[in-house]
Amino acid sequence: MISPAAAHRNLLLFVLPALAVYLVFAVLPLATSIVMSFFQTNGASGDTFVGLANYQRLFTHPTISARFWNALLNNMQYFAIHLIVEVPMGLLLAALLTSGKLARSEGIYRTLLFIPATLSVVIVGFVWRLIINPLWGLVGFPLLGTESTALTTISLMSVWQYFGIPMVFLYSALLAVPNELVEAANIDGAGGWTTFWKIKFPLIAPQFGLIAILTYIWTFNGFDLVFALNGSAPGPNYSTDILGTYFYRTFFGSSGQLADLDLGAAVATVIFLTVLLVTAAYFWLIQRRLKSYSV
């Protein structure tokens, strides 16, 4: 029989390769960017420690701060649309798939609904550009060319692509709800709507909340679809600029803006802290209060 100490050593050996990859490709770059944000690169003369000067520029410089706050507000709207549209849509479709009304077609519908999540972002952006093109598409209004509609349009494109992910998570959670509880509710005269909201939804509330916070994390790290559609200076007039594209433009330089590695590192650190603090607050204040059903 293997001793507990030997079992722990064996477990550590299995974990070490994945841990090494995580440290090298995730933790180390993050730590490096945080350290860079406190320095000013001076070329051949080396780096100079400047403390919070990069953060001061980010939050107080007239042009830099205006672009940053614009990107942050756009990112909040981007997240809100996903939370209001994508997550409830995933819940609705998951409830429909587990209702038993689709009978033998359930697997087909589940597959078809998840297919958009497997597509490349570039393909999704290209196809939707053709669909909404005002010259030969289905819409005669320049949705991506108008400030008031551009961000909402891109957000809904993203919702269309990724709503299958929360649907699958919630579908699995609904399948785990014990049939005995549903049958007892039916015997007591509860209808389908009442059974779902009074019995099923409270039991999957932890998963629903987890999907909401994962949506927050994903949208505040968003970049690909906006970049694929509008490049690193999302227009019109930066109306679709989010934190990911703002960081890219600041760190690498683009659209007439010179690269500033140190300021870009500060932007990356602020994005990381924004995601970390909200996620930690959610798990501390909300998620730990939600109790999962256990048999």
Residue pairs with C-beta under 8 A, 6 or more apart in sequence:
2 10
30 272
33 265
33 268
33 269
34 265
34 269
34 272
36 261
36 262
36 265
37 54
37 55
37 262
37 265
37 266
37 268
37 269
38 49
38 50
38 51
38 52
38 54
39 47
39 48
39 49
39 50
39 262
40 47
40 48
40 49
40 50
40 53
40 54
40 262
41 47
41 261
41 262
42 48
50 262
54 262
54 263
54 265
54 266
55 266
55 270
57 64
57 65
57 263
57 266
58 64
58 65
58 68
58 263
58 266
58 267
58 270
59 65
59 68
64 263
67 238
67 241
67 246
68 246
68 267
70 238
70 241
71 238
71 241
71 242
71 243
71 245
71 246
72 243
74 151
74 239
74 240
74 241
74 242
75 219
75 220
75 222
75 242
75 243
77 151
77 152
77 155
78 151
78 154
78 155
78 158
78 219
78 222
78 242
79 215
79 216
79 219
79 220
81 152
81 155
81 156
81 159
82 155
82 158
82 159
82 162
82 215
82 219
83 212
83 215
83 216
85 155
85 156
85 159
85 163
86 158
86 159
86 162
86 163
86 166
86 215
87 166
87 208
87 211
87 212
87 215
89 159
89 163
89 166
89 167
90 163
90 164
90 165
90 166
90 167
90 169
90 170
90 211
91 166
91 167
91 170
91 208
93 113
93 163
93 167
93 171
94 166
94 167
94 168
94 170
94 171
94 173
94 174
95 170
95 174
95 196
95 200
96 102
97 106
97 109
97 110
97 167
97 171
98 171
98 174
98 175
99 192
102 109
110 168
110 171
113 163
113 164
113 167
114 164
114 167
114 168
115 164
116 124
116 160
116 161
116 162
116 163
116 164
117 161
117 162
117 163
117 164
117 165
119 161
121 161
121 224
121 225
121 228
122 228
124 157
124 160
124 161
124 225
124 228
125 157
125 225
125 228
125 229
126 228
128 157
128 160
128 229
129 144
129 229
130 136
130 137
131 137
131 138
131 139
132 138
132 139
132 143
132 144
132 153
133 139
134 140
134 141
134 142
134 145
141 149
143 149
143 150
143 153
144 150
144 153
144 154
144 229
144 230
145 236
146 236
147 236
147 237
147 239
148 239
150 230
150 234
150 235
150 236
150 239
150 240
151 239
151 240
154 225
154 226
154 229
154 230
154 240
157 225
157 229
158 222
158 225
161 225
166 211
166 215
169 207
169 210
169 211
170 204
170 207
170 208
170 211
173 203
173 204
173 207
173 208
174 200
174 204
176 293
177 199
177 200
177 203
177 204
177 293
178 293
178 295
181 199
181 203
182 195
182 199
182 200
185 194
185 195
185 198
185 199
186 195
190 198
190 199
201 208
203 292
203 293
205 290
206 287
206 290
206 291
206 292
209 282
209 286
209 287
209 290
210 287
213 278
213 279
213 282
213 283
213 287
216 275
216 278
216 279
216 282
217 275
217 279
220 243
220 271
220 274
220 275
221 244
221 271
221 275
222 242
222 243
222 244
223 242
223 244
223 245
223 248
226 234
226 240
226 241
226 242
226 244
226 245
227 234
227 244
227 245
227 248
229 240
230 240
231 254
231 255
232 245
232 248
232 249
232 252
232 254
232 255
233 241
233 245
233 249
233 254
233 255
233 257
234 240
234 241
234 242
234 245
243 267
243 271
243 274
244 271
246 267
247 264
247 267
247 268
247 271
248 254
249 255
249 257
250 257
250 259
250 260
250 263
250 264
250 267
251 259
251 260
251 261
251 263
251 264
251 265
251 267
251 268
252 259
252 264
253 259
253 260
